[in-house]
Amino acid sequence: MDTRQDDFSFPAKILTVRSPAFVEVVSEVSNAAPDPIRFSNRHDDDIARRLDNALQRHMRTTDSQKPDLPCVIIAGGMSKRFGRAKAEALLGEKTLTEHMIDRARTQTNGPIAVNAKHVPKAPEGVSIITDVLSGEIGPLAGLHAALSWAKDRGHSSVFTTPVDTPFFPENLVERLIQSGPCAVAKFNDRLHPLFGIWDVAHLSVLEDAVRSGVRSMHDWVGLCAANSVEFPDAPKHAFYNINTPAQLEEAERLLALFSGHDR
């Protein structure tokens, strides 16, 4: 009888060692501690089947618990320091836009759109929306487009992200919703206002603010009295954003370092 011991692992894209999902699923199948996971070869087929069944149940439950919150990835900036459109920049084998879409899909069941001037091909199931307001308005133009898009589809709120922060926390939407109806992320005493949940009812207020000369996201956060939500347990790279080619190289290093582990 073959008594060799082999490591049993799931594809990193589905389940990662030490993640809450991994611990929950393995605990359902075995009373053994989930770290390290080692099974004898003769049990692999049965364990794989039981783990797969448990994983499918977990994923269905988790998916049903996600909110139907629309998400807009704001990628319409000038990218002057980056030198080209960041939305199309590759990080690993995917564009930054694709990284943000994949990350958002783990946290919401709602529709997803990208606010961008130059996106060569929209991923399946993703809308491309452009700014409604003209002129040099900055990121508030993207927020306005997001609110308008969500309102047109009958939603009462919308979640926004920038396109250049691909490691944002896995519980970001959950935490923001708990502090809504308007809430933005804060990390190490720094606001990240493009990571926010916004009340669609504020669309006309935003339009009035823009007409009066408001251009700063930070000013808008104050005007709409958005709550700031701290993420004290997030990894230090969770809100790492990419503004230059050098920062993209650092993001490549981070991606390689945390590939297959919780990011």
Secondary structure, DSSP 8 states (H G I E B T S, - for coil): ----EEE----TTT--TTSHHHHHHHHHH-SS-SSS-EEEGGGHHHHHHHHHHHHHHHHHHHHHHS----EEEE--S--TTTSS-GGG-EETTEEHHHHHHHHHHTT--S-EEEE-S--SS--TTEEEE--SS-SS-THHHHHHHHHHHHHHTT-SEEEEEESS-TT--TTHHHHHHHT-SSEEEEETTEEEEEEEEEEGGGHHHHHHHHHTT---HHHHHHHTT-EEEE-TTS-TTTT----SHHHHHHHHHHHHHHTTS--
